[in-house]
């Protein structure tokens, strides 16, 4: 009698495909906006981790910090069970929607709608 072991790691992606696409689209826009914060004189990045990565690695550090944030969200989504992972990723989409809206308006107009 032989016993076979499967060494494959089966990933359970968090949420639905549409939810994951929404997260990554908003995450990408937020990453571009965060990068632009270091290039325009009237806006500053407030996230201390992103600023630290920028100080150490320059502009690629901003992308590295954003990639780390996305990896944490995806990893947490993989750990959570099915209904919770969709709620978590949905919550993160809502957070990124607020951040992206604020950041894009700030970059385009020079003033933040949240700080009004």
C-alpha positions as CSV (number, residue, x, y, z in Angstrom):
1,X,0.0,0.0,0.0
2,X,1.4,3.4,-0.9
3,X,0.4,6.7,0.4
4,X,0.7,9.7,-1.8
5,X,1.3,13.2,-0.4
6,X,0.4,16.2,-2.3
7,X,2.9,19.0,-1.8
8,X,0.9,21.5,-3.9
9,X,-0.3,24.6,-2.2
10,X,-3.9,25.3,-3.1
11,X,-4.6,29.0,-3.0
12,X,-8.1,30.3,-2.2
13,X,-8.2,33.8,-3.7
14,X,-10.1,36.2,-1.5
15,X,-13.4,37.5,-2.7
16,X,-14.8,37.4,-6.2
17,X,-12.9,38.1,-9.4
18,X,-14.7,41.5,-9.8
19,X,-13.8,42.4,-6.2
20,X,-10.2,41.5,-6.7
21,X,-10.0,43.5,-10.0
22,X,-11.6,46.5,-8.3
23,X,-9.0,46.2,-5.5
24,X,-6.0,46.0,-7.8
25,X,-7.3,48.8,-10.1
26,X,-7.8,51.2,-7.1
27,X,-4.5,50.0,-5.6
28,X,-2.7,50.8,-8.8
29,X,-4.2,54.3,-9.0
30,X,-3.3,54.9,-5.4
31,X,0.3,53.8,-6.1
32,X,0.6,56.2,-9.0
33,X,-0.9,59.0,-6.9
34,X,1.5,58.3,-4.0
35,X,4.4,58.4,-6.4
36,X,3.2,61.8,-7.8
37,X,3.1,63.1,-4.2
38,X,6.9,63.0,-4.2
39,X,7.1,64.8,-7.5
40,X,4.7,67.8,-7.0
41,X,5.6,70.6,-4.6
42,X,2.1,71.2,-3.2
43,X,1.3,67.6,-1.8
44,X,3.1,65.4,0.6
45,X,2.8,61.7,1.4
46,X,1.6,61.2,5.0
47,X,2.2,57.4,5.3
48,X,5.4,57.0,7.3
49,X,6.2,53.6,5.8
50,X,5.9,54.9,2.2
51,X,8.1,57.9,3.2
52,X,10.7,55.5,4.7
53,X,10.8,53.3,1.6
54,X,11.1,56.5,-0.5
55,X,14.0,57.7,1.6
56,X,15.8,54.3,1.4
57,X,15.0,53.3,-2.2
58,X,13.8,56.5,-4.0
59,X,10.7,56.3,-6.3
60,X,10.9,52.5,-6.6
61,X,10.5,52.4,-2.8
62,X,7.0,53.9,-3.2
63,X,6.0,51.0,-5.6
64,X,7.7,48.6,-3.2
65,X,5.7,49.9,-0.2
66,X,2.4,49.7,-2.2
67,X,3.3,46.2,-3.3
68,X,3.8,45.2,0.4
69,X,0.4,46.7,1.3
70,X,-1.3,44.7,-1.5
71,X,0.5,41.5,-0.4
72,X,-0.7,42.0,3.1
73,X,-4.3,42.4,2.0
74,X,-4.1,39.4,-0.3
75,X,-2.5,37.3,2.4
76,X,-5.1,38.2,5.0
77,X,-7.8,37.4,2.4
78,X,-6.3,34.0,1.8
79,X,-6.3,33.2,5.5
80,X,-9.9,34.3,6.2
81,X,-12.8,31.9,5.4
82,X,-15.1,32.4,2.5
83,X,-17.7,35.0,3.7
84,X,-15.1,37.0,5.8
85,X,-12.6,37.2,2.9
86,X,-15.2,38.9,0.7
87,X,-16.1,41.3,3.4
88,X,-12.5,42.1,4.1
89,X,-11.5,42.7,0.5
90,X,-14.8,44.7,0.0
91,X,-13.8,46.8,3.0
92,X,-10.4,47.4,1.6
93,X,-11.9,48.4,-1.8
94,X,-14.0,50.9,0.1
95,X,-10.9,52.3,1.9
96,X,-8.9,52.5,-1.3
97,X,-11.9,54.2,-3.0
98,X,-11.8,57.0,-0.4
99,X,-8.0,57.3,-0.5
100,X,-7.9,57.3,-4.3
101,X,-10.7,59.9,-4.6
102,X,-8.9,62.1,-2.1
103,X,-5.5,61.7,-3.7
104,X,-6.7,62.3,-7.3
105,X,-8.7,65.4,-6.3
106,X,-5.7,66.7,-4.3
107,X,-3.3,66.1,-7.2
108,X,-5.7,67.8,-9.7
109,X,-6.9,70.7,-7.7
110,X,-4.2,71.3,-5.1
111,X,-6.6,70.9,-2.2
112,X,-7.9,67.9,-0.4
113,X,-11.7,67.4,-0.2
114,X,-11.3,65.6,3.1
115,X,-9.4,68.5,4.7
116,X,-12.1,71.0,3.9
